Amino acid sequence: MPGVGELEAAAAELNAQQAVGAVANALEKLVARNDLVAAATMAEEGGGKGSGVAAFRGLRRPAISIEKYMERIHSYALCSPACFVVAFVYVDRAVHRRPDLLVGSLNVHRLMLTSVMVASKFFDVMAQSNAFYAKVGGVSNAELNNLEMELLCLLDFKVNVSSHEFESYLSHLEKEMLTSRTHPNFAHHSGFGGRQSYG
């Protein structure tokens, strides 16, 4: 696929701990902010209207953290570290196309599972099957097949990520993580929320 070679070069020095940590950090802040927004919306509307992308929404918040969940995916699926950054790009694109999609605690795990799987199919030479990812992620194969189609439709089937876009996202994610470590209060209120582009 065009651009994959350049993307491989851009991601050559990326390790799993770095990728998972940076993406998890950004998602955790995004989820914390959006959960507050969702709670306020539900209070105002007497129950809320949901995210508008119901397929990804679970009934309850998973006990496993976002970071541990992504570590589990990497440990078993053995996808490239770059897949987590590419997956984050997909989630950001989906939010741009569907502003009613609030990435929160009820949908972030399914969104990332599906996005990492699709990213692996795009980026990795060898990718695990949907059935394998479903088992690792704790969902049924039928559900993950449906989630994959939902995500591809959200992305308008545009899964290519250029090396420039990858590097832009990775740079921002790393800066966000550094800010979180040095100024945690500032980082929690930073402007990043998946609704702006860095590509």
Steps between C-alpha positions, in 0.01 A plus 500: 500500500639846410657681793546197724874485434545864602282441805712202601808722486329767713400240759829309503618629839163475673466241776183352646531661843546843343209459258253349746592747774463807280170392346355384833594830662317701234196272505472502878487880506253505212276244668506684833394823331235340280350300786434829678341641185286188457386510863400866468316432175308211652401714798376780273312270261365255755695199382695622201493398137813285498804542284330441167741211437329243717684192372813592697318582821512244781251467783755563771852632539759219466703427813827498305667836434555629148876456532479144636250411227735623228792320664294182489425549130867552423614205713270250330447638150866602460405794280760765426527788751416740217152344479400676822589841360326419171198382700496834682502675162195295400313593818580867443378478141180331614432780748555757224247326278251441780512785754230320700752225575624563852790271581418399856538218748216298344640489147876566509601135543296380202614796292866426569468124455340549160735781399814306593375198307432707189833678542680166516338392175620824341849513650621152596623238255327230706179584687293285733146403405186675621419191707836524676456871578147433624628240746777730622265796530219316676229538236338253263631451149166609356507821703854585395416435135215748536722752681758476224241590238365782718849645536580470131178682418587771752837537327342487154737206447798739504752307709822627345720704737792690353840512668454876551163451668638219715794711615273797575270292719787323674673829574184644651429188704852505642471869589167431671660225704791721601257773603303251708812403691623854566171694531218251570236765569582690182500180296155402623359822361704509178320568175568161344194284477502325168305780335791669329743373241875473524558341162 
